[in-house]
Amino acid sequence: MDEQQLVLAAQAGDKKALTELVKMYEKTVYNFAFKICREPEKAENTMQETFLSMIKSLHQFDGKSKLSTWLYRIVANHCLMEFRKKRHRFISIDNEDEFIEDTSSADWSTIPYQSIENEELRKILDDAISKLSPDYRIVFMLRDVEGFSTEETGKMTEMSGPAVKSRLHRARAFLRKEINEALKR
């Protein structure tokens, strides 16, 4: 059965179809949750909460989007709720001006490509991403890591296209600044 048939069967109460849907998206949901939560245990909990939400609300899924789009929205909502409960503190990047630099004067030739190993660069990027607030991290991950369009990201996060573009722009500017500072050290 294809995804649409599985969804219809699961909505009709077919437990095997529901199991197939969970198996189909288990890895995708966990990977995205991990990219947002940054911890295996939190990602595992978020994955479980996502599938519980899916099971409880599958009857509300209208099929106008892909099931994966709907699941990404559920993951994002669970991650945001978790962060808000814990009252994590993140650097505010709402004031865009302090993160925007004149890129015409940025000297990218000083990045020591040959001397930095991929692991070190990955750690710098991970550290910078972990400083993003979840609202910005989710948009960045959906657009730049997962490769979804602005429209798809908007549907998943229930934001307008301009809001997605604004958050993505701010997240990228913040990450650029953080990476530049880390490479200067």
GUGU-64458 format. One record per atom (N, C-alpha, C): residue number from 1; residue in three letters; atom name; y, x, z. Coordinates in steps of 0.2 Angstrom, whole numbers, plus 5000, padded with zeros to 4 digits. Example, Ala and Ser with C-alpha at 12.3 -4.5 7.8 and 13.67 -1.06 7.14 Angstrom:
<recs>
{rec 1,'ALA','N',{4972,5066,5039}};
{rec 1,'ALA','CA',{4978,5062,5039}};
{rec 1,'ALA','C',{4984,5066,5039}};
{rec 2,'SER','N',{4989,5064,5035}};
{rec 2,'SER','CA',{4995,5068,5036}};
{rec 2,'SER','C',{5000,5064,5039}};
</recs>
This chain:
<recs>
{rec 1,'MET','N',{4994,5004,5000}};
{rec 1,'MET','CA',{5000,5000,5000}};
{rec 1,'MET','C',{5006,5004,5000}};
{rec 2,'ASP','N',{5011,5002,4997}};
{rec 2,'ASP','CA',{5018,5006,4997}};
{rec 2,'ASP','C',{5022,5004,5003}};
{rec 3,'GLU','N',{5027,5007,5004}};
{rec 3,'GLU','CA',{5031,5006,5010}};
{rec 3,'GLU','C',{5033,4998,5011}};
{rec 4,'GLN','N',{5035,4995,5006}};
{rec 4,'GLN','CA',{5038,4988,5006}};
{rec 4,'GLN','C',{5032,4984,5008}};
{rec 5,'GLN','N',{5026,4985,5005}};
{rec 5,'GLN','CA',{5020,4981,5007}};
{rec 5,'GLN','C',{5018,4982,5014}};
{rec 6,'LEU','N',{5018,4988,5017}};
{rec 6,'LEU','CA',{5017,4990,5023}};
{rec 6,'LEU','C',{5022,4986,5028}};
{rec 7,'VAL','N',{5028,4986,5027}};
{rec 7,'VAL','CA',{5033,4983,5031}};
{rec 7,'VAL','C',{5032,4976,5031}};
{rec 8,'LEU','N',{5030,4973,5026}};
{rec 8,'LEU','CA',{5029,4965,5025}};
{rec 8,'LEU','C',{5023,4964,5029}};
{rec 9,'ALA','N',{5017,4968,5029}};
{rec 9,'ALA','CA',{5011,4967,5032}};
{rec 9,'ALA','C',{5012,4968,5040}};
{rec 10,'ALA','N',{5016,4973,5042}};
{rec 10,'ALA','CA',{5018,4974,5049}};
{rec 10,'ALA','C',{5022,4969,5052}};
{rec 11,'GLN','N',{5027,4966,5048}};
{rec 11,'GLN','CA',{5031,4960,5050}};
{rec 11,'GLN','C',{5026,4954,5051}};
{rec 12,'ALA','N',{5021,4954,5048}};
{rec 12,'ALA','CA',{5016,4948,5048}};
{rec 12,'ALA','C',{5011,4949,5054}};
{rec 13,'GLY','N',{5012,4955,5057}};
{rec 13,'GLY','CA',{5007,4956,5063}};
{rec 13,'GLY','C',{5001,4961,5062}};
{rec 14,'ASP','N',{5001,4964,5056}};
{rec 14,'ASP','CA',{4996,4968,5054}};
{rec 14,'ASP','C',{4997,4975,5058}};
{rec 15,'LYS','N',{4992,4976,5063}};
{rec 15,'LYS','CA',{4993,4982,5067}};
{rec 15,'LYS','C',{4991,4989,5063}};
{rec 16,'LYS','N',{4987,4988,5058}};
{rec 16,'LYS','CA',{4985,4994,5054}};
{rec 16,'LYS','C',{4991,4996,5050}};
{rec 17,'ALA','N',{4995,4991,5047}};
{rec 17,'ALA','CA',{5001,4993,5043}};
{rec 17,'ALA','C',{5006,4996,5048}};
{rec 18,'LEU','N',{5007,4993,5054}};
{rec 18,'LEU','CA',{5012,4996,5058}};
{rec 18,'LEU','C',{5010,5003,5060}};
{rec 19,'THR','N',{5003,5005,5061}};
{rec 19,'THR','CA',{5001,5011,5063}};
{rec 19,'THR','C',{5002,5016,5057}};
{rec 20,'GLU','N',{5001,5014,5051}};
{rec 20,'GLU','CA',{5003,5018,5045}};
{rec 20,'GLU','C',{5010,5019,5044}};
{rec 21,'LEU','N',{5015,5015,5046}};
{rec 21,'LEU','CA',{5022,5016,5045}};
{rec 21,'LEU','C',{5024,5021,5050}};
{rec 22,'VAL','N',{5021,5021,5056}};
{rec 22,'VAL','CA',{5022,5026,5062}};
{rec 22,'VAL','C',{5020,5033,5059}};
{rec 23,'LYS','N',{5014,5033,5057}};
{rec 23,'LYS','CA',{5011,5039,5054}};
{rec 23,'LYS','C',{5015,5042,5048}};
{rec 24,'MET','N',{5018,5038,5044}};
{rec 24,'MET','CA',{5022,5040,5038}};
{rec 24,'MET','C',{5028,5043,5040}};
{rec 25,'TYR','N',{5031,5040,5046}};
{rec 25,'TYR','CA',{5038,5043,5048}};
{rec 25,'TYR','C',{5038,5047,5054}};
{rec 26,'GLU','N',{5032,5048,5057}};
{rec 26,'GLU','CA',{5032,5052,5063}};
{rec 26,'GLU','C',{5036,5059,5063}};
{rec 27,'LYS','N',{5034,5063,5058}};
{rec 27,'LYS','CA',{5037,5069,5057}};
{rec 27,'LYS','C',{5044,5069,5056}};
{rec 28,'THR','N',{5046,5064,5051}};
{rec 28,'THR','CA',{5053,5064,5049}};
{rec 28,'THR','C',{5057,5062,5056}};
{rec 29,'VAL','N',{5055,5057,5059}};
{rec 29,'VAL','CA',{5059,5055,5065}};
{rec 29,'VAL','C',{5059,5060,5070}};
{rec 30,'TYR','N',{5054,5064,5072}};
{rec 30,'TYR','CA',{5054,5069,5077}};
{rec 30,'TYR','C',{5059,5075,5074}};
{rec 31,'ASN','N',{5058,5077,5068}};
{rec 31,'ASN','CA',{5062,5082,5066}};
{rec 31,'ASN','C',{5070,5081,5066}};
{rec 32,'PHE','N',{5071,5075,5064}};
{rec 32,'PHE','CA',{5079,5073,5065}};
{rec 32,'PHE','C',{5081,5072,5072}};
{rec 33,'ALA','N',{5077,5069,5076}};
{rec 33,'ALA','CA',{5078,5069,5084}};
{rec 33,'ALA','C',{5079,5076,5086}};
{rec 34,'PHE','N',{5075,5081,5084}};
{rec 34,'PHE','CA',{5075,5087,5087}};
{rec 34,'PHE','C',{5082,5091,5085}};
{rec 35,'LYS','N',{5084,5090,5079}};
{rec 35,'LYS','CA',{5090,5093,5076}};
{rec 35,'LYS','C',{5096,5090,5080}};
{rec 36,'ILE','N',{5096,5084,5082}};
{rec 36,'ILE','CA',{5101,5081,5086}};
{rec 36,'ILE','C',{5101,5083,5093}};
{rec 37,'CYS','N',{5095,5082,5096}};
{rec 37,'CYS','CA',{5094,5083,5103}};
{rec 37,'CYS','C',{5094,5090,5105}};
{rec 38,'ARG','N',{5091,5094,5101}};
{rec 38,'ARG','CA',{5090,5101,5102}};
{rec 38,'ARG','C',{5085,5104,5107}};
{rec 39,'GLU','N',{5081,5099,5110}};
{rec 39,'GLU','CA',{5076,5101,5114}};
{rec 39,'GLU','C',{5070,5097,5113}};
{rec 40,'PRO','N',{5064,5100,5112}};
{rec 40,'PRO','CA',{5057,5097,5111}};
{rec 40,'PRO','C',{5056,5091,5115}};
{rec 41,'GLU','N',{5057,5091,5121}};
{rec 41,'GLU','CA',{5055,5085,5126}};
{rec 41,'GLU','C',{5060,5079,5124}};
{rec 42,'LYS','N',{5066,5081,5123}};
{rec 42,'LYS','CA',{5071,5075,5122}};
{rec 42,'LYS','C',{5069,5072,5115}};
{rec 43,'ALA','N',{5067,5077,5110}};
{rec 43,'ALA','CA',{5066,5074,5103}};
{rec 43,'ALA','C',{5059,5070,5104}};
{rec 44,'GLU','N',{5055,5072,5108}};
{rec 44,'GLU','CA',{5048,5068,5108}};
{rec 44,'GLU','C',{5050,5061,5112}};
{rec 45,'ASN','N',{5054,5061,5117}};
{rec 45,'ASN','CA',{5056,5055,5120}};
{rec 45,'ASN','C',{5060,5050,5115}};
{rec 46,'THR','N',{5064,5053,5111}};
{rec 46,'THR','CA',{5068,5050,5106}};
{rec 46,'THR','C',{5064,5047,5101}};
{rec 47,'MET','N',{5059,5050,5099}};
{rec 47,'MET','CA',{5054,5048,5094}};
{rec 47,'MET','C',{5050,5042,5097}};
{rec 48,'GLN','N',{5048,5042,5103}};
{rec 48,'GLN','CA',{5044,5037,5106}};
{rec 48,'GLN','C',{5049,5031,5106}};
{rec 49,'GLU','N',{5055,5032,5109}};
{rec 49,'GLU','CA',{5060,5026,5109}};
{rec 49,'GLU','C',{5061,5023,5103}};
{rec 50,'THR','N',{5062,5027,5097}};
{rec 50,'THR','CA',{5063,5025,5091}};
{rec 50,'THR','C',{5058,5020,5088}};
{rec 51,'PHE','N',{5051,5022,5089}};
{rec 51,'PHE','CA',{5046,5018,5087}};
{rec 51,'PHE','C',{5045,5012,5091}};
{rec 52,'LEU','N',{5047,5012,5097}};
{rec 52,'LEU','CA',{5046,5006,5102}};
{rec 52,'LEU','C',{5052,5001,5099}};
{rec 53,'SER','N',{5058,5004,5097}};
{rec 53,'SER','CA',{5063,5000,5095}};
{rec 53,'SER','C',{5061,4997,5088}};
{rec 54,'MET','N',{5058,5001,5084}};
{rec 54,'MET','CA',{5055,4999,5077}};
{rec 54,'MET','C',{5050,4993,5078}};
{rec 55,'ILE','N',{5046,4994,5083}};
{rec 55,'ILE','CA',{5041,4989,5084}};
{rec 55,'ILE','C',{5044,4982,5086}};
{rec 56,'LYS','N',{5048,4983,5091}};
{rec 56,'LYS','CA',{5052,4977,5094}};
{rec 56,'LYS','C',{5056,4973,5089}};
{rec 57,'SER','N',{5059,4977,5084}};
{rec 57,'SER','CA',{5064,4974,5080}};
{rec 57,'SER','C',{5062,4974,5072}};
{rec 58,'LEU','N',{5056,4976,5071}};
{rec 58,'LEU','CA',{5054,4976,5064}};
{rec 58,'LEU','C',{5055,4969,5060}};
{rec 59,'HIS','N',{5054,4964,5064}};
{rec 59,'HIS','CA',{5056,4957,5061}};
{rec 59,'HIS','C',{5063,4956,5058}};
{rec 60,'GLN','N',{5067,4960,5061}};
{rec 60,'GLN','CA',{5074,4960,5059}};
{rec 60,'GLN','C',{5076,4964,5053}};
{rec 61,'PHE','N',{5071,4969,5051}};
{rec 61,'PHE','CA',{5072,4973,5045}};
{rec 61,'PHE','C',{5072,4969,5039}};
{rec 62,'ASP','N',{5078,4969,5035}};
{rec 62,'ASP','CA',{5078,4965,5029}};
{rec 62,'ASP','C',{5076,4968,5023}};
{rec 63,'GLY','N',{5074,4974,5023}};
{rec 63,'GLY','CA',{5072,4978,5017}};
{rec 63,'GLY','C',{5078,4979,5012}};
{rec 64,'LYS','N',{5084,4978,5014}};
{rec 64,'LYS','CA',{5090,4980,5009}};
{rec 64,'LYS','C',{5091,4987,5008}};
{rec 65,'SER','N',{5088,4991,5013}};
{rec 65,'SER','CA',{5088,4998,5013}};
{rec 65,'SER','C',{5081,5001,5014}};
{rec 66,'LYS','N',{5081,5007,5013}};
{rec 66,'LYS','CA',{5074,5010,5014}};
{rec 66,'LYS','C',{5073,5010,5022}};
{rec 67,'LEU','N',{5066,5010,5024}};
{rec 67,'LEU','CA',{5065,5010,5031}};
{rec 67,'LEU','C',{5067,5016,5034}};
{rec 68,'SER','N',{5067,5022,5031}};
{rec 68,'SER','CA',{5069,5028,5033}};
{rec 68,'SER','C',{5076,5028,5035}};
{rec 69,'THR','N',{5080,5024,5031}};
{rec 69,'THR','CA',{5088,5024,5033}};
{rec 69,'THR','C',{5088,5020,5039}};
{rec 70,'TRP','N',{5085,5015,5040}};
{rec 70,'TRP','CA',{5085,5011,5046}};
{rec 70,'TRP','C',{5083,5015,5052}};
{rec 71,'LEU','N',{5077,5019,5051}};
{rec 71,'LEU','CA',{5075,5023,5057}};
{rec 71,'LEU','C',{5080,5029,5059}};
{rec 72,'TYR','N',{5083,5031,5054}};
{rec 72,'TYR','CA',{5088,5037,5055}};
{rec 72,'TYR','C',{5094,5033,5060}};
{rec 73,'ARG','N',{5095,5027,5058}};
{rec 73,'ARG','CA',{5101,5024,5062}};
{rec 73,'ARG','C',{5098,5023,5069}};
{rec 74,'ILE','N',{5092,5021,5070}};
{rec 74,'ILE','CA',{5089,5020,5077}};
{rec 74,'ILE','C',{5089,5027,5081}};
{rec 75,'VAL','N',{5087,5032,5077}};
{rec 75,'VAL','CA',{5086,5039,5081}};
{rec 75,'VAL','C',{5093,5041,5083}};
{rec 76,'ALA','N',{5098,5040,5078}};
{rec 76,'ALA','CA',{5105,5042,5080}};
{rec 76,'ALA','C',{5108,5038,5086}};
{rec 77,'ASN','N',{5106,5031,5086}};
{rec 77,'ASN','CA',{5109,5027,5092}};
{rec 77,'ASN','C',{5105,5029,5098}};
{rec 78,'HIS','N',{5099,5031,5098}};
{rec 78,'HIS','CA',{5095,5033,5104}};
{rec 78,'HIS','C',{5098,5040,5107}};
{rec 79,'CYS','N',{5099,5044,5102}};
{rec 79,'CYS','CA',{5102,5051,5104}};
{rec 79,'CYS','C',{5109,5050,5107}};
{rec 80,'LEU','N',{5113,5046,5104}};
{rec 80,'LEU','CA',{5120,5045,5106}};
{rec 80,'LEU','C',{5120,5041,5113}};
{rec 81,'MET','N',{5115,5037,5114}};
{rec 81,'MET','CA',{5115,5033,5121}};
{rec 81,'MET','C',{5113,5039,5126}};
{rec 82,'GLU','N',{5108,5043,5124}};
{rec 82,'GLU','CA',{5106,5048,5129}};
{rec 82,'GLU','C',{5111,5053,5131}};
{rec 83,'PHE','N',{5115,5055,5126}};
{rec 83,'PHE','CA',{5121,5059,5128}};
{rec 83,'PHE','C',{5126,5056,5132}};
{rec 84,'ARG','N',{5127,5050,5131}};
{rec 84,'ARG','CA',{5132,5046,5134}};
{rec 84,'ARG','C',{5130,5045,5142}};
{rec 85,'LYS','N',{5123,5044,5143}};
{rec 85,'LYS','CA',{5121,5043,5149}};
{rec 85,'LYS','C',{5122,5049,5153}};
{rec 86,'LYS','N',{5120,5055,5150}};
{rec 86,'LYS','CA',{5121,5061,5154}};
{rec 86,'LYS','C',{5128,5064,5154}};
{rec 87,'ARG','N',{5132,5061,5151}};
{rec 87,'ARG','CA',{5139,5063,5151}};
{rec 87,'ARG','C',{5140,5070,5149}};
{rec 88,'HIS','N',{5137,5072,5144}};
{rec 88,'HIS','CA',{5138,5079,5142}};
{rec 88,'HIS','C',{5145,5081,5140}};
{rec 89,'ARG','N',{5147,5087,5141}};
{rec 89,'ARG','CA',{5154,5089,5139}};
{rec 89,'ARG','C',{5153,5093,5132}};
{rec 90,'PHE','N',{5157,5091,5128}};
{rec 90,'PHE','CA',{5157,5095,5121}};
{rec 90,'PHE','C',{5165,5096,5120}};
{rec 91,'ILE','N',{5165,5101,5116}};
{rec 91,'ILE','CA',{5172,5103,5113}};
{rec 91,'ILE','C',{5175,5098,5109}};
{rec 92,'SER','N',{5181,5095,5110}};
{rec 92,'SER','CA',{5184,5090,5106}};
{rec 92,'SER','C',{5186,5093,5100}};
{rec 93,'ILE','N',{5184,5090,5094}};
{rec 93,'ILE','CA',{5186,5092,5088}};
{rec 93,'ILE','C',{5190,5087,5084}};
{rec 94,'ASP','N',{5192,5082,5088}};
{rec 94,'ASP','CA',{5196,5077,5085}};
{rec 94,'ASP','C',{5203,5079,5083}};
{rec 95,'ASN','N',{5206,5084,5086}};
{rec 95,'ASN','CA',{5212,5087,5083}};
{rec 95,'ASN','C',{5211,5092,5078}};
{rec 96,'GLU','N',{5210,5090,5072}};
{rec 96,'GLU','CA',{5208,5094,5067}};
{rec 96,'GLU','C',{5212,5100,5066}};
{rec 97,'ASP','N',{5218,5100,5067}};
{rec 97,'ASP','CA',{5223,5106,5065}};
{rec 97,'ASP','C',{5221,5112,5069}};
{rec 98,'GLU','N',{5218,5112,5075}};
{rec 98,'GLU','CA',{5216,5118,5078}};
{rec 98,'GLU','C',{5210,5122,5075}};
{rec 99,'PHE','N',{5206,5118,5071}};
{rec 99,'PHE','CA',{5200,5121,5068}};
{rec 99,'PHE','C',{5201,5123,5060}};
{rec 100,'ILE','N',{5206,5120,5057}};
{rec 100,'ILE','CA',{5207,5121,5050}};
{rec 100,'ILE','C',{5211,5128,5050}};
{rec 101,'GLU','N',{5208,5132,5046}};
{rec 101,'GLU','CA',{5211,5139,5045}};
{rec 101,'GLU','C',{5213,5139,5037}};
{rec 102,'ASP','N',{5218,5143,5036}};
{rec 102,'ASP','CA',{5220,5144,5029}};
{rec 102,'ASP','C',{5214,5148,5026}};
{rec 103,'THR','N',{5210,5145,5022}};
{rec 103,'THR','CA',{5204,5148,5019}};
{rec 103,'THR','C',{5206,5153,5013}};
{rec 104,'SER','N',{5212,5153,5011}};
{rec 104,'SER','CA',{5214,5157,5006}};
{rec 104,'SER','C',{5215,5164,5009}};
{rec 105,'SER','N',{5216,5165,5015}};
{rec 105,'SER','CA',{5217,5171,5019}};
{rec 105,'SER','C',{5211,5173,5022}};
{rec 106,'ALA','N',{5205,5169,5022}};
{rec 106,'ALA','CA',{5199,5171,5026}};
{rec 106,'ALA','C',{5196,5177,5022}};
{rec 107,'ASP','N',{5194,5182,5026}};
{rec 107,'ASP','CA',{5191,5188,5023}};
{rec 107,'ASP','C',{5183,5187,5024}};
{rec 108,'TRP','N',{5180,5184,5019}};
{rec 108,'TRP','CA',{5173,5183,5019}};
{rec 108,'TRP','C',{5169,5189,5017}};
{rec 109,'SER','N',{5173,5194,5015}};
{rec 109,'SER','CA',{5169,5200,5013}};
{rec 109,'SER','C',{5167,5205,5019}};
{rec 110,'THR','N',{5170,5203,5025}};
{rec 110,'THR','CA',{5168,5207,5031}};
{rec 110,'THR','C',{5162,5204,5034}};
{rec 111,'ILE','N',{5159,5199,5031}};
{rec 111,'ILE','CA',{5153,5197,5034}};
{rec 111,'ILE','C',{5147,5202,5032}};
{rec 112,'PRO','N',{5144,5205,5037}};
{rec 112,'PRO','CA',{5139,5210,5036}};
{rec 112,'PRO','C',{5133,5207,5034}};
{rec 113,'TYR','N',{5132,5205,5028}};
{rec 113,'TYR','CA',{5126,5202,5025}};
{rec 113,'TYR','C',{5120,5206,5026}};
{rec 114,'GLN','N',{5120,5212,5025}};
{rec 114,'GLN','CA',{5115,5217,5025}};
{rec 114,'GLN','C',{5112,5218,5032}};
{rec 115,'SER','N',{5117,5218,5037}};
{rec 115,'SER','CA',{5115,5221,5044}};
{rec 115,'SER','C',{5113,5215,5048}};
{rec 116,'ILE','N',{5115,5209,5047}};
{rec 116,'ILE','CA',{5113,5203,5051}};
{rec 116,'ILE','C',{5106,5200,5048}};
{rec 117,'GLU','N',{5101,5200,5053}};
{rec 117,'GLU','CA',{5095,5197,5051}};
{rec 117,'GLU','C',{5096,5189,5051}};
{rec 118,'ASN','N',{5091,5186,5047}};
{rec 118,'ASN','CA',{5092,5179,5047}};
{rec 118,'ASN','C',{5091,5175,5054}};
{rec 119,'GLU','N',{5087,5178,5058}};
{rec 119,'GLU','CA',{5086,5175,5065}};
{rec 119,'GLU','C',{5093,5175,5069}};
{rec 120,'GLU','N',{5097,5181,5068}};
{rec 120,'GLU','CA',{5103,5181,5072}};
{rec 120,'GLU','C',{5108,5176,5069}};
{rec 121,'LEU','N',{5108,5176,5062}};
{rec 121,'LEU','CA',{5113,5171,5059}};
{rec 121,'LEU','C',{5111,5164,5061}};
{rec 122,'ARG','N',{5104,5162,5061}};
{rec 122,'ARG','CA',{5102,5156,5063}};
{rec 122,'ARG','C',{5104,5154,5070}};
{rec 123,'LYS','N',{5103,5159,5075}};
{rec 123,'LYS','CA',{5105,5158,5082}};
{rec 123,'LYS','C',{5113,5156,5082}};
{rec 124,'ILE','N',{5117,5160,5079}};
{rec 124,'ILE','CA',{5124,5159,5079}};
{rec 124,'ILE','C',{5125,5152,5076}};
{rec 125,'LEU','N',{5122,5150,5071}};
{rec 125,'LEU','CA',{5123,5143,5068}};
{rec 125,'LEU','C',{5121,5138,5073}};
{rec 126,'ASP','N',{5115,5139,5076}};
{rec 126,'ASP','CA',{5112,5134,5081}};
{rec 126,'ASP','C',{5117,5133,5087}};
{rec 127,'ASP','N',{5119,5139,5089}};
{rec 127,'ASP','CA',{5124,5139,5095}};
{rec 127,'ASP','C',{5130,5135,5093}};
{rec 128,'ALA','N',{5133,5136,5087}};
{rec 128,'ALA','CA',{5139,5132,5085}};
{rec 128,'ALA','C',{5137,5125,5084}};
{rec 129,'ILE','N',{5132,5123,5081}};
{rec 129,'ILE','CA',{5130,5116,5081}};
{rec 129,'ILE','C',{5129,5113,5087}};
{rec 130,'SER','N',{5126,5116,5092}};
{rec 130,'SER','CA',{5125,5113,5099}};
{rec 130,'SER','C',{5131,5112,5102}};
{rec 131,'LYS','N',{5137,5115,5100}};
{rec 131,'LYS','CA',{5143,5113,5103}};
{rec 131,'LYS','C',{5147,5107,5100}};
{rec 132,'LEU','N',{5144,5105,5095}};
{rec 132,'LEU','CA',{5147,5099,5092}};
{rec 132,'LEU','C',{5145,5093,5096}};
{rec 133,'SER','N',{5150,5088,5097}};
{rec 133,'SER','CA',{5148,5082,5100}};
{rec 133,'SER','C',{5143,5078,5096}};
{rec 134,'PRO','N',{5138,5074,5099}};
{rec 134,'PRO','CA',{5133,5071,5095}};
{rec 134,'PRO','C',{5136,5067,5089}};
{rec 135,'ASP','N',{5142,5063,5090}};
{rec 135,'ASP','CA',{5145,5060,5084}};
{rec 135,'ASP','C',{5146,5064,5078}};
{rec 136,'TYR','N',{5148,5070,5079}};
{rec 136,'TYR','CA',{5149,5074,5074}};
{rec 136,'TYR','C',{5143,5078,5071}};
{rec 137,'ARG','N',{5138,5079,5076}};
{rec 137,'ARG','CA',{5132,5083,5074}};
{rec 137,'ARG','C',{5128,5078,5070}};
{rec 138,'ILE','N',{5128,5072,5072}};
{rec 138,'ILE','CA',{5123,5067,5068}};
{rec 138,'ILE','C',{5126,5067,5061}};
{rec 139,'VAL','N',{5132,5066,5060}};
{rec 139,'VAL','CA',{5135,5066,5053}};
{rec 139,'VAL','C',{5134,5072,5049}};
{rec 140,'PHE','N',{5135,5078,5052}};
{rec 140,'PHE','CA',{5134,5085,5049}};
{rec 140,'PHE','C',{5126,5085,5047}};
{rec 141,'MET','N',{5122,5083,5052}};
{rec 141,'MET','CA',{5115,5084,5050}};
{rec 141,'MET','C',{5112,5079,5045}};
{rec 142,'LEU','N',{5115,5073,5045}};
{rec 142,'LEU','CA',{5113,5069,5039}};
{rec 142,'LEU','C',{5115,5071,5033}};
{rec 143,'ARG','N',{5122,5073,5032}};
{rec 143,'ARG','CA',{5125,5075,5026}};
{rec 143,'ARG','C',{5122,5082,5024}};
{rec 144,'ASP','N',{5123,5087,5028}};
{rec 144,'ASP','CA',{5122,5094,5026}};
{rec 144,'ASP','C',{5115,5097,5027}};
{rec 145,'VAL','N',{5112,5094,5031}};
{rec 145,'VAL','CA',{5105,5097,5033}};
{rec 145,'VAL','C',{5100,5092,5029}};
{rec 146,'GLU','N',{5100,5086,5030}};
{rec 146,'GLU','CA',{5096,5081,5027}};
{rec 146,'GLU','C',{5097,5079,5020}};
{rec 147,'GLY','N',{5104,5080,5018}};
{rec 147,'GLY','CA',{5106,5079,5011}};
{rec 147,'GLY','C',{5107,5072,5009}};
{rec 148,'PHE','N',{5108,5068,5014}};
{rec 148,'PHE','CA',{5110,5061,5012}};
{rec 148,'PHE','C',{5117,5060,5009}};
{rec 149,'SER','N',{5119,5055,5005}};
{rec 149,'SER','CA',{5125,5054,5003}};
{rec 149,'SER','C',{5130,5052,5008}};
{rec 150,'THR','N',{5136,5052,5007}};
{rec 150,'THR','CA',{5141,5049,5011}};
{rec 150,'THR','C',{5140,5041,5012}};
{rec 151,'GLU','N',{5138,5038,5007}};
{rec 151,'GLU','CA',{5136,5031,5008}};
{rec 151,'GLU','C',{5130,5030,5012}};
{rec 152,'GLU','N',{5125,5034,5011}};
{rec 152,'GLU','CA',{5119,5033,5015}};
{rec 152,'GLU','C',{5120,5035,5022}};
{rec 153,'THR','N',{5124,5040,5023}};
{rec 153,'THR','CA',{5126,5042,5030}};
{rec 153,'THR','C',{5130,5037,5034}};
{rec 154,'GLY','N',{5134,5033,5030}};
{rec 154,'GLY','CA',{5138,5028,5033}};
{rec 154,'GLY','C',{5134,5022,5035}};
{rec 155,'LYS','N',{5129,5020,5031}};
{rec 155,'LYS','CA',{5124,5015,5033}};
{rec 155,'LYS','C',{5120,5017,5039}};
{rec 156,'MET','N',{5118,5023,5039}};
{rec 156,'MET','CA',{5114,5025,5045}};
{rec 156,'MET','C',{5118,5025,5051}};
{rec 157,'THR','N',{5124,5027,5051}};
{rec 157,'THR','CA',{5128,5028,5057}};
{rec 157,'THR','C',{5133,5022,5058}};
{rec 158,'GLU','N',{5133,5017,5053}};
{rec 158,'GLU','CA',{5137,5011,5054}};
{rec 158,'GLU','C',{5144,5013,5054}};
{rec 159,'MET','N',{5146,5018,5049}};
{rec 159,'MET','CA',{5153,5020,5049}};
{rec 159,'MET','C',{5155,5019,5041}};
{rec 160,'SER','N',{5162,5019,5041}};
{rec 160,'SER','CA',{5164,5019,5034}};
{rec 160,'SER','C',{5164,5025,5030}};
{rec 161,'GLY','N',{5164,5025,5024}};
{rec 161,'GLY','CA',{5164,5032,5020}};
{rec 161,'GLY','C',{5169,5036,5022}};
{rec 162,'PRO','N',{5176,5034,5023}};
{rec 162,'PRO','CA',{5181,5039,5025}};
{rec 162,'PRO','C',{5180,5042,5032}};
{rec 163,'ALA','N',{5177,5038,5036}};
{rec 163,'ALA','CA',{5175,5040,5043}};
{rec 163,'ALA','C',{5170,5046,5043}};
{rec 164,'VAL','N',{5165,5045,5039}};
{rec 164,'VAL','CA',{5160,5050,5038}};
{rec 164,'VAL','C',{5163,5056,5035}};
{rec 165,'LYS','N',{5167,5055,5030}};
{rec 165,'LYS','CA',{5170,5061,5027}};
{rec 165,'LYS','C',{5175,5065,5032}};
{rec 166,'SER','N',{5178,5061,5036}};
{rec 166,'SER','CA',{5183,5064,5041}};
{rec 166,'SER','C',{5179,5068,5046}};
{rec 167,'ARG','N',{5173,5065,5049}};
{rec 167,'ARG','CA',{5169,5068,5054}};
{rec 167,'ARG','C',{5166,5074,5051}};
{rec 168,'LEU','N',{5163,5074,5045}};
{rec 168,'LEU','CA',{5160,5079,5041}};
{rec 168,'LEU','C',{5165,5085,5040}};
{rec 169,'HIS','N',{5171,5084,5038}};
{rec 169,'HIS','CA',{5176,5089,5037}};
{rec 169,'HIS','C',{5178,5092,5044}};
{rec 170,'ARG','N',{5179,5089,5049}};
{rec 170,'ARG','CA',{5180,5092,5055}};
{rec 170,'ARG','C',{5174,5096,5058}};
{rec 171,'ALA','N',{5168,5093,5057}};
{rec 171,'ALA','CA',{5162,5097,5059}};
{rec 171,'ALA','C',{5162,5103,5056}};
{rec 172,'ARG','N',{5163,5103,5049}};
{rec 172,'ARG','CA',{5162,5109,5045}};
{rec 172,'ARG','C',{5167,5114,5047}};
{rec 173,'ALA','N',{5174,5112,5048}};
{rec 173,'ALA','CA',{5179,5116,5050}};
{rec 173,'ALA','C',{5178,5120,5057}};
{rec 174,'PHE','N',{5175,5116,5062}};
{rec 174,'PHE','CA',{5173,5118,5068}};
{rec 174,'PHE','C',{5168,5123,5068}};
{rec 175,'LEU','N',{5163,5122,5064}};
{rec 175,'LEU','CA',{5157,5127,5063}};
{rec 175,'LEU','C',{5159,5133,5060}};
{rec 176,'ARG','N',{5164,5133,5055}};
{rec 176,'ARG','CA',{5166,5138,5051}};
{rec 176,'ARG','C',{5170,5143,5056}};
{rec 177,'LYS','N',{5174,5140,5060}};
{rec 177,'LYS','CA',{5178,5144,5065}};
{rec 177,'LYS','C',{5173,5147,5070}};
{rec 178,'GLU','N',{5168,5143,5073}};
{rec 178,'GLU','CA',{5164,5146,5078}};
{rec 178,'GLU','C',{5160,5152,5075}};
{rec 179,'ILE','N',{5157,5151,5069}};
{rec 179,'ILE','CA',{5154,5156,5065}};
{rec 179,'ILE','C',{5158,5162,5064}};
{rec 180,'ASN','N',{5164,5161,5062}};
{rec 180,'ASN','CA',{5169,5167,5061}};
{rec 180,'ASN','C',{5170,5171,5067}};
{rec 181,'GLU','N',{5171,5167,5073}};
{rec 181,'GLU','CA',{5172,5171,5079}};
{rec 181,'GLU','C',{5166,5174,5081}};
{rec 182,'ALA','N',{5160,5171,5081}};
{rec 182,'ALA','CA',{5154,5175,5083}};
{rec 182,'ALA','C',{5153,5181,5079}};
{rec 183,'LEU','N',{5154,5181,5072}};
{rec 183,'LEU','CA',{5153,5187,5068}};
{rec 183,'LEU','C',{5158,5192,5069}};
{rec 184,'LYS','N',{5164,5191,5072}};
{rec 184,'LYS','CA',{5169,5196,5074}};
{rec 184,'LYS','C',{5167,5200,5080}};
{rec 185,'ARG','N',{5163,5197,5084}};
{rec 185,'ARG','CA',{5161,5200,5091}};
{rec 185,'ARG','C',{5157,5206,5090}};
</recs>
